[in-house]
Amino acid sequence: MIVSKLYLCFMLMSGCAGDLSQSFEQSLTIITPQRIDFAEINYYAIRSKSAYDPIDDIRRAFPLTTHAVTIKSVNVRYFIETDLINNRQTLTVRGTAVKQNVWEDIETTLVPDSILGIPLHRGFQRDATAIFDDSISHIRKDMPLHITGHSLGGAVAMILAAYYDKRGYKVARLVTFGQPKFTSEPPPEKVLSVTTRVVNDLDVVPMIPPHTLARPYEHFSSEIILRDGSDFVFLDEHDAKRISVGDFWRNITDFSLKEHHMDDYLSNIKGKAEIGSRQIPYLFKRETKAVVGIN
């Protein structure tokens, strides 16, 4: 574990971007109002956290579960709920759970993908392919499909969404938490249009793999950044790509592995869903919290 943390630090330092331009920095002090339904986000967060539980517990918590399995060849778990009343299928992918998964997170190799026609992170592609092949007989083409996942599960979920879309399934929603990068080229626009990518303010994992000349990894969707209390930041795809996760407030000295835990995500999101939320600019000064009375 110590080795993986040291390697992670090296990757982060090698991938940190330079200073923001003055004009772009100025643009990040204002907001374009964006309505975020945190009650809806909470629906996916609950499931992404529960994916780490034993399968029997998952079935008890979600009685509409029609398929739940850990694929031994890649040690990745997922489960499917089929809600006939609300005409919705939900597929949830477990995140990083074992040492094998940790090394997949920090692997950087990109390989060509014959289905999407873009390069994909080798480990995430392998996991997505295994789930896709296993799940086909359990998913209906005539019912909207919702997909979610945390960490590794988020990256795999996004690849799966693109796979299902290519095969004619109705991908209606994709929500990921603490998702690492998985490609250097954009997935289908149809998938990006239904994607919400949520990151904790100091979560380190969305920063990896770093963008390098040899492996230019990027995020391609809009981004919700969870700040303390009711506060959140919304970045459209263009701004999210320009600053990445980690440029300004996410200083290399500030990153947190604790903030990657799904418990932290769920607690933050639940609070916003129950008490209310406030959109703030990306460059909202943290020290002003005392002035405006935010705890």
Summary of the structure (lengths in Angstrom):
residues: 295
radius of gyration: 18.4
end to end distance: 33.9
largest distance: 56.2
contacts: 964
relative contact order: 0.16
helix: 40%
strand: 21%
